[in-house]
């Protein structure tokens, strides 16, 4: 099975937890609008921050919603952009599941830990895609882009 088929298969698996998004997963037709990867990732960044803020406020329904939206953004990126390595997608599965479990348990401590692991997974993906200069962080405050570090990364 090709890498593309694995990616799409994994994307479908991730989307299966939300049937609404599964309907929308299809390859675009010729001439159909395809969002730029940067736009998809900007939406994912917004969802990441809103997920964190909802979890910190213990608004578990909102946190679950934002997690579904974040997964949908990641699925969209995987389906539309075949250059994203499958390992980048699969390494996020465990942290996403841990966040989901923490939300279901309404456990703030587990949520904080799982969200930190998810954030680390985002940064690992950025590094493998030669985008290590895009550094996500656990939001320090609710300000826009409070979940991104802007100083240049230190080279080892």
BELBEL-V631233 format. One record per helix or strand of 3 or more residues. SS is the DSSP state (H for helix, E for strand). FROM is the first residue (numbers start at 0). LEN is the number of residues. If there is no record, write none. Layout:
ss/from/len
SS/FROM/LEN
SS/FROM/LEN
//
This chain:
ss/from/len
H/2/13
H/18/4
H/36/20
H/59/21
H/85/20
H/107/21
//
